[in-house]
Amino acid sequence: MRSGKKDFRNKLFIKDLENITGIKAHTIRIWEQRYKIFEPHRTDTGIRYYDEEQLRLILNISILNNNGYKISKIAEMSLEEIREKCQQLSENKSKYDGQIQALISTMMLFDEKEFNKILSINILKLGLEDTMIQIVFPFMEQVGLLWLAGSIHPAHEHFISNLIRQRLFVAIDNLTVSINSDARKFLVFVPTGESHDLSILFSNYVLRSRGHEVIYLGAQLPFEDLYKIFEERKPDFLFSIITSLNSNVSVQAFINNLGKHWKDTEILLSGAQIVNKKELKIPDNAKVLANPQELIGFLNELKESLKYKNSIKNFSLKTNPFQGL
């Protein structure tokens, strides 16, 4: 079985394949030479390179191999059989590594239809929150590593981020949860200099889905605007995330400004540029949330705390009926 298609956008060298798939170059060469699964192209100087169709094939082979199929058996399959078996695995199993690899494949080929299909299947099985936490965010971490390795272009990341962003906006618009009586007000934003907003957009969904009031300001918010909005709306919490490695935000200065200007407001912070950064000094009124699970845990604790306060208040009113008049 060989894939010798020569219609491709970019040349992928064996190091690119190793970065993208996690499969060692030595293993890829064995698949080529011993099992004749595919045949690389060669430059005028004899250097191996691959096209995007071959990348998809290698990713599919990896998915099958990770799910118990021997390479010798895969080598006997047609391209169509490999695709069908991968599709069955994608639809019938919540094997997260396989799902992530499948999403990488769709990203490399700018395949919007297939990406949305994989996402929809997992949302139906797991729900939006678990799909984001278990699949989408680990996938985006892989995208970041691929970008750092030079194996993908910024266009790949923009393409996939916009598809995920669209899903989150639709999910937020479709929420039917009303603001509850114990709701707290969250001012949610990303500072100027930080371009990534998927995490804060997902946090917006999580907060609203639990009946809290959210003032969502999105990305690139100037600090002076934050002052004005805070004074007008008086939120109970400020919540911000800084994720990007190439962010232009001075993280410590940003945290210091929040702590200095809003000493009596609880501040929630998250993102790769804040979490596990031991050198950062965090104000006493700030809490670092390592991941979305910790945000959900925090909201659960907040809910229980509010229940307890309400029960104490109700008990006091019953024992002293004149209280509250």
N, C-alpha and C positions, 0 to 999 in steps of 0.2 A: 504494500500500500504506500503510495507516494503522493505528496502534494507538491507539484512543481509550478504552481501558479506564479506568474511573474507580474501581475498587475497589483502594485503596492504603492503606499504613500511614502513610507520611510524604510530605510535599511535598518534591521535590528541585528546586532552582532551577538555573539554567544554570551558575552557578559551582560548585555541587556536582558536576554532571556533568563539568565540566572537571577538577576535582580527582580524581574517581574514575577517569575514563577516560583522562586525559591528552590528550583531544581539545579543541582550542581552541573557545571559545564561537562564534567566527566561523564555524568549519567546521560546527559543529552547526546553526547558523542556515541555512547554505547547504543542508545536507541536508534541512532542513525546507522551505525556500522554493523551491529550484530543483528538487529531486528528489521532494518530497512524500513522503518515506519515513515520516514520522510527524507527528502534529499535537499540539503541546503543549496542555496545559490552561492556563487563565488565571484569575488571582484576580479579585476584584470590581474591582480597580483596573487590570486589564489586564496584570499581570506574568506572564510565562511560568513554568510549573512543570510537573514531570514526575512520573510514578509509577514504581514499581519495575519494572513490565513494560516500560516504555519504556527504562529504564536497561539492562535485559537486552538489548533490541533494539540499543541503541547500542553496547554492548560487543561483541555478535555482529557487527555491521556493521564495527566497528573490526578485529576478528580477521580477517574476510574481506578487508578492504581491505589490511591489513598482509601478507596472503598472496597478493597479486597480483590480487584481484578489483576491477574498476573500480566506482566508486559508481553509475555509470549502469546497470551490469548488476545490481548488488545491488538497486537500486530496482525492477527488473522482477520480482524474486523474491517469492514468497509468504513469509509468516512461517515456515511449515513448512520451505520450502526453505532458508532462511537457517539455521535451527536444525540441519537435517540436514548441511549443508556444514560448519558449525562443529564438529559432532560428529565428522565424518570427519577434519577437521584435527586435532582433539584426540586421536583414536585412532591416526592414521597418521603423525603428524609429532611430533618432539620439539622443537617451536618454543616455547622457554621463555616468551617474552613472551605468547604466545597462551595457554599453560597458566595463567600467572599471572592474566591477565585473566579467564579462565574461572572460576578460583577466587574472584576478587573478585565475579563475578556470583552465584555460589552463596552466598557469604557475605551479600551484600546481601538475598537472598531467603530466608535461613535454610534453604537447601535441602541438608539433610544427605545425602540419598541421592545427589544429583548430585556433591556434594563428594567423598564416599567413592569414587564411581565414577571420577572424574578421578584421584584419588590412587592408586587401585588400578591403573589402566592404566599410570601412570607408574612405579610400583614394579615392576610386571612387566617393563617395558622397561628401566629404568635401575638397578633395585635401590633399596633403602631409602636408603642413604647418599647416592647421587647425586640422588635425588628430593628429599631434604631440603636438600642443598647448592645444587642448581641451581634448584629451584622453590619449595620451602616457605619457606626463609629469605628469599629475595628477596620472596616474597609477603607475609611477615610485616612486612618493612620497609615495603612499600606500605601495609599495614594501619596501621602506626604513623603514617605521613604523613597518611593519611586521617583518623585520629583527631585529629591535631594541627590539621588544617584544619577540623575540625568537621563533616566529611561523613559520619561514621559515629558510632554510639553505642557506649558500652562493651559493650553487649549483643552487638554484632557480634563484637567481639574475643574476648569470653568464649566465645561460641558456637564460633568457629573454633579457638581455642586448645585447648578441651576435646576437640574431635574429633581434633586432631593429637596431643594428649597420650595419648588412648586408643590410637591407633595405635602410639605408641612403647612404651607399657606392654606391649601385646600382642607387639610385636617382641622386647622384652627377655625376656618370659616364654618365647618360642619359641626362644630361643638354645640351641643344643646344644653350644656350645664349652666345654670344661673349662678350669679354671685351669691354665696350663702351668707347666713347671718353672722358667722364667725370669720368671714373673709378678712384677710389682711391685704394691704395695698403694696404691691411690688413695683418699683421703678426699674425696668430692665433695659440695659443698653450695652453697647460696645464702644470704647473710646476711639477718638480720632487716631489713626495710625495702625489700627487693627482691622484687617479686611475680612477675616473669617467670621461669619455670623450663624453658621448652622447650629452650633451648640446653644447659643442664646435663643435662637428661634425655637429649638426643641424645648428649651426650658420654659419659654413662653407658653407652649402647648401644655406642658406638664402642670404649670401653675393654674392656667385657665380650666383645665380638665378637673381640677380639684376645687373649683368654685372660688378661687381667689381673684381679686381685682388686679389687672396688669396694665401698667402704662409702658407699652413697648415702644422704645425709641430706635431700635435697630442699631446699625453700625455707624461708625464715623461721627459720633456725637461730640461736638466741642464742649469743653468743660464749662464755659460761660453759659451755655444753654442749659446745662444740668442745674445750675444755681436757680435759674428762672423757673424751670419746671418743678423743681423741688419745692420752692416757696409757694407755688400755686396749688400743688396737689398734696403736699405733706405725706409722702409715702411712709409706710412702716419699715420697709426694707429697700436698700439699694442692692442691685445684683448685676455683676459684670463678669465677663469672661475674656481672657486673653490667651489665644491659642497659637497663633502663627509664629513660626521660627523667625521669619523675616519681618515681624511686626516692628513698627517705628515707635512703639510706646515705650517710654522709660517706666518700667513696671514699678520700681520702688517709689519713684516720684508720684506716680499715679495713685498708688496705695496711700502714700503719705497725705496727699491732697484730700482723698476721701475721708481718712481718719481725722484730719485737722478740721475740715469744714462741717462734718456731720458726726460729731462726737456722741450724740444721743440717739443715733439711728443705727440699727443693726445692718451691717454690710456683709453681703455674701459674695465670695470671690471663687473663681474656678478657672480652668484652662491650663494647658501644658506649661505656659510661661509663669505660672504661679504655684501650681501643685508640686510638692516635693522640692521646692527651691529653698533649701535651708538657710541660704544667705539673706532671704527676704525678712524684713521686720514687719510683722502683722499687728495692727492696732488691736487693743483689747476688745473693741466693739465689732471686730470683723471675724468672720468664720470662713475657712477655706473648705470647699466641697471638692473632693478628689475626682468625682465622676457623677454621671446622672443618677446612679443608684443612691449616692449620698444625698443628693437633692431630694429624691423621693423619700428617703429615710427621714430627712430633716422635716419635710412637710408632714409626714406621719406623726412625728414627735410633736410638732406644732399643733396638730389637730387634737392629740390626746391632752396636751397642756391646756388648750382652750376649753375642752370638755370638762377638765378638772376645775378650772376657774369658774366656769358656768355653774357647775354642780355646787361649789362652795357658795357662790352668789345666791343661787336658788335656795339653798339650805338656810342662809342668813335671813333671807326675806321671809321664809316660813316661820322661823323662830322669833323674828322681830318684825311683825307686819307693818310697823310704822317706818322701818328703814326703806329708803327709796322714795318716800313721799316728798 
